[in-house]
Amino acid sequence: MSQRTLVLLKPDAVRRGLIGEIVGRIEKKAGWTITALELRTLDRATLETHYAEHKGRPFYEPLLEFMTSGPSVALTVEGERVIEGLRTLSGPTDPITATPGSIRGDFGTIVRENLIHASDSEESAERELKIFFPGRS
């Protein structure tokens, strides 16, 4: 079943020059297509909407500070089982437990700055795509 999902390459990925490497891994996956890609510095209001479920947790403010610290890349990716596939390609948030071959397993350094976000469900993808690409839903 074909799906659409949101991917964010976070400020640490951009700072470290990993955009091409990460986008290349997505492009090489047979059946997946990048249908939108934008480099942008995300504003706090957008991030508050995106991370609303985490408000009040100890990591919320440091997360917003990190995500506004520099440009990110927002992508829309479409394809068969792309949501599940991108979560696997990303790897677990903790780079120590992420397997080699995953983005976080190969390039991750710390939990808080974890390179990539990929929607975790069809419902999340639909909600997140409306936040980051409102005119393309």
N, C-alpha and C positions, 0 to 999 in steps of 0.2 A: 504494500500500500504506500503510495507516494505521500510524503509529508513535507511541511515547511517548518523551519526552526530558526531561532535567533542564535547567533554566535557573537560573543564579544571577545576581542583580543585586548586584554587589559593593558594599562599603562606600562607595566613591567615588560610585557612582550614587545611593545613598541619601542621602549627605551633600549632594550637589549638587541634590537634588530632582528627579531624573530618573525616578523609579519610574513615574509616570503616563505620561510620554512613551514610555518603553520598553515598558511593558505595553500601551499603546494601539497601538503598532506591531504587536505580536504579535496582539492581538485583531482588528485590521483585516485580517489575512491570512485570506482566505476558506478555510474548511475546517479552521482550527486552533482548538482549544479549550483554555483554561486549566482544568485539572481540580483543581489544588491550588495554593495560594499562601499563604506564611507569611513574616512578617517575624520574623527571629530573629538573635541574636548567636551566631555559630558558635563552638564550643569547639575548642580545639587538637586534641583526640583525633579529632574528626570530620574536621577538615581534614587531619590526618596520614594518615588512611585514604584520603581523597579524593585527596590529592596524593602518595601513596606512591611512585609511579613517578619522582617528581622528587627524592626524598630523596638528599642528597649533592651536588646541583648547587648552584652558587653563589647562585642566586636562591631556593632553597627556604626558608631561614629568613626573609628579607625578605618573601616571599610569605605565609608563615604569620602574620607580624607584621601585615602589611597586612590580611589577611582576618579577623583577630581585633580590628581597630581600631574596629569599629563594627558596627551591624546590617547584615545582608544580606537579600535577599528570595529565597526558594527557590520555584520554580514547577515544576509538571509541566505539560507542553504535549503535546497529542495532535493528530494529523492526518496528512494525506497528505504524505510526504517531509519531515516536520517537522524531522528531524535535519539534513539537508542545507540545508533552507531557513533554519533558525535560524542555522546557521554563516554562511551568506551574509548574512543580515540583520545579524548581529553585525559582520562585516568582519574583516580581519586584525588581529592583536594590535597591530601598530604603527599608531598613528593617522595617521601620515604617508602610509602606503601604502594605508590603508583608503579606499575610494571614498565620495564624497558620497552620501548616502542610506542608508548603513549606519550602525549605531549608533556604532561607533568612528570612522567617518569624519566624522560630524556632531558628536559630543560628546567624543571621545577627546582626551587631552592628552599622556599619557606611556605607555610600554609597560607598566611595572610595574602601574600602576593603570588597568586597561583595561575597566572598567564591567560587563562581562558574561562569563559562562561559559555555553557551550552544549555538550552532549555531542557528541563527534566521530564516534560510530559507534553502531550498535545495541547492541553489546557494552558499550561504555562507558555508554550510557544505562541499560541494565539494572543494571549495577554501581552507578552513581551514584544512581539512584533508590532502591535498597535502602539506601544510606547516609543519604540525606536524608529519605526518606519510607518508613521500614521497614515500616510497617503497611499500606501501600497498594500493594504490589507485585503 
